Amino acid sequence: MKKIILATALTGTVALSGQASAMELWDPHLRGVNEGLAAGALPPKGVYFMLNNYWASYQMHDASGNKIHGTNLSALVEVPALLWSTGWKVLGADYAMAIAQPITFTDYEPQGHGSGNWGFFNTMLIPGQLSWAIDDFHIKTGLTIYLDDASTTPADLVRGKRLNGGLPSGNGYTAVQPDLGISWLHDGWNLSADMHLTFPVDSTNAPGYEYHSGDQFSADYTATKTLDKWTLGLGAHQQHQLNRDTLNGAEVRDSIAANYGLGPIVGYQFGGLSVMATWNHTVYSQNDVADDFVNVRFVAPLF
């Protein structure tokens, strides 16, 4: 999830509650969502359905890592995805492609009482993934494209639209994200790092308002052991923004966001259906929302 920035220096035509302000949220890569997966490998040839059910309970953390009381955020993110492992070889690697359409619900305390806001996040297109196997090591490269097609964005707040106590469902910009996954898979062990560099292509725009998010590095880490049908282990995530956001061309102070968290992973194989649950607690955060999230993932082959 993206940091929430109260950009009180906005110079434009919109004033909310007597003070010009806006909110930016939603990291393109949902922190920790890929913990438990073999990041460097692809499944056998076929089409697979995946559903992540992601619950978060967060508060805003300031530039010193302190919680800001009165900024409670509850969020539910449903991420249905289809992956086609083609069985084709490209440059000696297995080739796959995927698509996902996250659906979000948010309830944010400063926005007042309401039933929260539902909506579609940016559509995620993965036109290609290449995975090479070298003995027990697997390396996967790919590209993810986040389309600027969310139901609501921070620009709606700038225009004065109220979202029933919730926040926008998307971030209002297109982003491209090179991906790199590395795994060591041996005798039931899965040691993986799933890494991403995200580059916003454009900005979130409204009349008199142009907000451009900084580039970001993010990674999900996995250390699990599978015994018969059970998988047990530990997951961790990190996110670090590489440069400041800009508002109407000027850098935004305290906009370098960072997040680090970890927690247990438990999985079980029900025939062809894989179920895995992850819980992470934030150990440090700055200029971002953080605390706890739980993700329950279902994966099944379709054909």
Beta strands, then each sheet from edge to edge (+ up, - down):
strand 1: 46-61
strand 2: 67-90
strand 3: 93-100
strand 4: 103-108
strand 5: 117-120
strand 6: 124-134
strand 7: 137-146
strand 8: 175-186
strand 9: 189-200
strand 10: 204-206
strand 11: 209-212
strand 12: 216-227
strand 13: 230-241
strand 14: 246-247
strand 15: 250-251
strand 16: 258-270
strand 17: 273-286
strand 18: 288-301
sheet 1: 5+ 4- 2+ 1- 18+ 17- 16+ 13- 12+ 9- 8+ 7- 6+ 3-
sheet 2: 10+ 11- 14+ 15-
end
